[in-house]
Amino acid sequence: MKFAELIRLVRSSEPRDRILLRQTLHGLPIIRSVLARIQRLKARFTQRSPDDYVRMQKSTYEAFAAADHVEPGLIDGDFVVGSWRQHDEWEDFGTYLMKYVPPGNSWTAIEYGCGPGRNIRRWTDSFARIDGVDISATNLQNARTFLEGQILRAKMPNLFLTDGMDCGEAPKAAYDFAFSTICLQHICVYDVRFSILRSLFECLRPGGRLSIQMGFGVPSPQTVPYRANFVQAAATNRGCDVAIASPDEVGGDLAAIGFTDFECWIRPTGPGDYHPNWIFFTGVKPLTPAVINAPQA
Ligand SMILES: C[S@@+](CC[C@H](N)C(=O)[O-])C[C@H]1O[C@@H](n2cnc3c(N)ncnc32)[C@H](O)[C@@H]1O
């Protein structure tokens, strides 16, 4: 990079330039190790709890979302999703994530970590409506822009901002289907993920289904073990992920929350990811005893 360009980046307050500057500096080994040490020290002193961790996530995703230049049907920059077009074409999402979604579009769904609305557009034909939850207000704004003219007006989503541990103001017992892709694998704090899964359980109607994709397998670069509560992670979105060593880890959590009918599939790793494999897993929120025992009409 030319010196003049470096000076321009240093002076610029454009979100995309801030990221490019960081990437440029990280390309220089000595500076990279100094910056990494500073980041780790900062995280060590400022992140003591899951709340602190999700605050770091929020500011990171706000910066990435601000660097994306979004238009209807187009995400330029792709700092949040990464390889968004390839994800749209990855067949396993249709085969496994959407395996139990009935044909037609009778179900209403909620996506956790919806980002700029890629899945909401991709799966619009399969649902009556897909709502979205995200930690970044700018992502939600980008989703509104991205979806303009891309899906039927009647299917425009309700978008809910969260602090990172639950579904925010999304209604309870309201959804037939809750799903999430390339999101939970980036959360390296067990308590945060468990809280999110519990919140998704609450948002599902009795009989509703959860369906999730995450990275799978060990060893896996830049990850911590499943049960770790690594609140001092200095980065997110692949900066520090979680590694699932066995399907029993996620299956056990779903059972503890109250889900039944756990199933999973270990599959090849999807676009732009470093985990050895991907896992798709699903579970059902049981019908409550009150409903099961309801008198016949
Ligand atoms: C890699 S993007 C994937 C976006 C979308 N799911 C897709 O597949 O196109 C990860 C998304 O998860 C969101 N996210 C990450 N951690 C979150 C958390 N703790 N709570 C809510 N959203 C989160 C990010 O803001 C980002 O939009």
The ligand as a MOL file (V3000), in Angstrom:
LIG
                    3D

  0  0  0     0  0            999 V3000
M  V30 BEGIN CTAB
M  V30 COUNTS 27 29 0 0 0
M  V30 BEGIN ATOM
M  V30 1 C -22.1200 -13.9440 10.2320 0
M  V30 2 S -23.5550 -12.9800 10.4880 0 CHG=1
M  V30 3 C -24.8430 -14.0490 9.8510 0
M  V30 4 C -26.0940 -13.2980 9.4500 0
M  V30 5 C -27.2500 -14.2010 8.9620 0
M  V30 6 N -27.6220 -15.1530 9.9730 0
M  V30 7 C -26.8710 -14.9340 7.6990 0
M  V30 8 O -26.6980 -16.1630 7.7410 0
M  V30 9 O -26.7570 -14.2740 6.6620 0 CHG=-1
M  V30 10 C -23.7980 -13.1160 12.2500 0
M  V30 11 C -24.9450 -12.2620 12.7300 0
M  V30 12 O -25.2490 -12.5890 14.0830 0
M  V30 13 C -25.4340 -11.3890 14.8100 0
M  V30 14 N -25.0500 -11.6820 16.2080 0
M  V30 15 C -23.8400 -12.0710 16.6560 0
M  V30 16 N -23.8670 -12.2510 17.9920 0
M  V30 17 C -25.1340 -11.9750 18.3780 0
M  V30 18 C -25.7920 -11.9970 19.6380 0
M  V30 19 N -25.1600 -12.3040 20.7760 0
M  V30 20 N -27.1030 -11.6680 19.6610 0
M  V30 21 C -27.7660 -11.3350 18.5140 0
M  V30 22 N -27.1850 -11.2840 17.3070 0
M  V30 23 C -25.8800 -11.6130 17.2420 0
M  V30 24 C -24.5230 -10.3710 14.1410 0
M  V30 25 O -24.8850 -9.0380 14.3900 0
M  V30 26 C -24.6580 -10.7650 12.6890 0
M  V30 27 O -25.7130 -10.1060 12.0830 0
M  V30 END ATOM
M  V30 BEGIN BOND
M  V30 1 1 1 2
M  V30 2 1 2 3
M  V30 3 1 2 10
M  V30 4 1 3 4
M  V30 5 1 4 5
M  V30 6 1 5 6
M  V30 7 1 5 7
M  V30 8 2 7 8
M  V30 9 1 7 9
M  V30 10 1 10 11
M  V30 11 1 11 12
M  V30 12 1 11 26
M  V30 13 1 12 13
M  V30 14 1 13 14
M  V30 15 1 13 24
M  V30 16 1 14 15
M  V30 17 1 14 23
M  V30 18 2 15 16
M  V30 19 1 16 17
M  V30 20 1 17 18
M  V30 21 2 17 23
M  V30 22 1 18 19
M  V30 23 2 18 20
M  V30 24 1 20 21
M  V30 25 2 21 22
M  V30 26 1 22 23
M  V30 27 1 24 25
M  V30 28 1 24 26
M  V30 29 1 26 27
M  V30 END BOND
M  V30 END CTAB
M  END
